[in-house]
Amino acid sequence: MEQRLEKWNNWIDQICDDVVKLMRYRYIFKEIMDIGNKNPYLRNHKQNPFVEYIQNTYVAFIANILRRQLKREQHNSFTQLLYEISETPKLLSLELFLENLNQSEHKNAEDIFLTEFAGSQTTFVDPKRVNQDLRELTERGDSFVSIADKCIIHNDIQHPNVEPAFQEVHNCIDLLEHLFRKYWLLFKGETLENDWWIIEDNWKDIFLQPWILPNNESNMDSTDWWNVEGDKEWDEWTP
């Protein structure tokens, strides 16, 4: 029992790393696309190979992570975790939940367990609820697993007929993140807020510097150049 619980706890820590990447990289991708849409020059050069590279790299990376977490046969995937919980639900009891939970933050701990996890089973996790989560996630993510398998991991001659739109990908990420937060609470006794994955660094600062310096003078102080020449370029396209 303790060995399996320890394994599950290790798994959800590893799953957390992937969910953080999904949320952060999706946010960065959306922000970069928004920067491009607001910039007249970039807006008129959407067919630029670099833009295509950004989009394709994003899709490949996201599809690969979704495959890793949604393919049940994959060791320590989120779907495999849910499957194992559904097979041995009595390991996750109300007693264990109360031990893990920060009850100063959750005064109605038993109600939380009953509402979120137990249902009619008041002393341990209800496997029907876990299977419902597993089924919903699997149905939502099957197409991404197939794309990653046939188009990214392998160059299968039988490619999927329909490629999902960005919104479908993002809906799948949202569902995975929602369910992850639910089971993180079950294992860790900690509620993750909506912005728990947020990037605190000023990562956009990199776009405030010129990427290619005049005459490729890499030893030039780019800040000094930007203060003079960059302002001129800014004035040229600022509405």
N, C-alpha and C positions, 0 to 999 in steps of 0.2 A: 504493500500500500504506500508506504513512505517513499519507496523508490520511484513509483509511478508518479506520485505527486511532485516529487523533485524534478522528474523529467518534464512534466507538463509546465512547471514553473520556469524551467530553463527554455523550453520552447517558446513560451509567450514573451520572454525577454528578447529572444531572437526575432520573433514575429514583429515585435515593437519596432525594431530597427527598420524593417521593411516598410511598415506603415508610415513611419516618420518620413522615409524617403519618398514614398508615394505622395504624401500630403505636401511636402516641401517642394518637390520637383514639379508637381502639378501647378502649385502656386507660382513658382518661378517662370514656368512655361507660359502661363496665362499673362503674367506681368510683362514678359518679353514681347508676346504677341500684341499686347495693349500698347506698349511703347512704339512698336512698329506701326500700328494703326493710327497713332496720333502724330507720327512724323511724316510730313508730306513726301519727303524723298523716299523713305522706306515703303510708304504706302504705294508708291508708283513702281516699286521694284520687288513686288511680291514673288516673282518668278526667279529671283536670284538664287543660285545654287546653295548659298549659305543658309538662306531661309528654309529651303527644302531640307538641307542637312539637319537643322535644328528640329524641324518637325519629325523627320524620320527617326532621328536619334531618340527623341522623346517617346515616340510610339514604341520603338523597339525596347527601350529600357522599361517602360511601364508595363508592356505586355509580358516581359520576362519576369518581372516581380509578381504580377498577377498570376502568371503560370505557377511560380514557385509557391504561392500561398493558396491557390485554388485547386491545384492538382492533388487529389487525396493520396495518391501513391507516393507523393513526394515526402521524404522524411522531414519531420517537424514543420509541416505546412499547417496553416490555420484550419483548413478543412480536415486534415488528419487529426488535429487536436480535437475538433468538435466530434468527429467520428468516435474517437477513443472515449471521450466523455460520455457519449450516448450509450456506449457499450458497458461502461462501469460508472454509472452516475452516483452510486452511493458513496464513492470516495469524496465527493464534494458535498459535504453535509452542512446543515445550518450551524452546527457547533463549530466547524472549521471556519465558516464564513464569519461568525461572530469573533473568533480569535484574530482573524486577519483585519477585520474592519476597524477603521478609526471611528469609534462610536461617539466621539465628541463632535464629529461632523455629521454623523448619521444617527439621530436619536431613535428613529423607527427602523432599526436594523432588521428585525424579523419581518416587518412588512415589506422591506426592500427585497429580501430574499424570496418571500412568498410571491410577490408581484413579478419580479424579473426572472426568477429561475425555477421556483418550485411548483407553482401552480397547485394542483391537487396534492402533490407530495410535499408535506410540510417539513420533512426532516432532511431531504436531500434533493439534488437537482432532478427536475423532471426530464427524462430522456426524450419525450415527445417534443418538448420545446427546443431542445438542442437540435433534434433532427429537423425541425421546421426551419431553424436558422441555417442549418447545413444545406438543406434543400434549396432555400431561397438564394443563398450565395452561389451554390453550384449552378443553378439555372441562369443566374445573372452573368456568371463568369465563363460558362462553357465556350463561348465563341472566342474569348481572349486566349484561353488555353489552347484551342485549336490553331489560332493564328500564330501563337508563339511556337507551337510544335512544328507546324507545317511551313511557316514562312521565315522564321527567325532562327530557331534551333536547327531545323533541317530545311532543305530546299525541296520540299515535296512537290511533285508534279500535279498533285490534286490540291491546289490551293483552295481556301474557302471561297465560295461564290460571292459572298457579300462581306465587305470590310466594315466594321462598326464605326459610327461617327464619333467624333471627340466627345460629344455629350453622353453617349452610351458608355464610353470608357470612364468618364468622370462619375457617372451614376454608380458604376460598379465600385469605383474607389470609395465613394461615399458610403455605400453599404458595408464594404469591408471595414472601413474605419469605425462606423457605428457599432458593428458587432464586436470589433476588437475592444472598444471602450467598455462594452458590456461585460465581456469576459475578463478584462483586466480588473474590473471591480470585483468580480467573483474570486479571482486568484490573489489579488494584491490588497483588496480592501480599500482601494483608492479611486476616487472619482476623477476622471480626466475631463477638464473643461474643453469647450469647443475649440479653443485656440491653443491646446496643449502642445502642439507641434511647431508653434510659430518660430520664425527665424528672427533672432534679435539683432544680428549684425546688419549694418547698412550695406547690404550686398549690391545695391544699385549704384553705389559710388563708382564702380568700375566703368560704368557707362558715361561718367562725367569726364573721363580722360580719353584723349585720342588714342586709338589702337595702333594706328600707323603714323609715325612721326614724319615730318617733312624730310625728304631725301633719305628716309630710313635711318636717320641719325638717332640710334637707340640710346646714345649717351646724353642726349639733350634733355634738359629739364622740361618735361612735358607740361608741368604746371605753368611755367612761365610762358611757354608757347600757347597753351590753351587760353590764358588770360588775355592774350593779344589777338591771335588769329582765330581762336575758337569763338570769341565773341562776334567776330565778323561773320563767320559761317552761321552762327545762331541767328543773327539779324537777317540773313538772307532768306531763311525759310520760316522764321517765326511769323505766324499770322498777325 
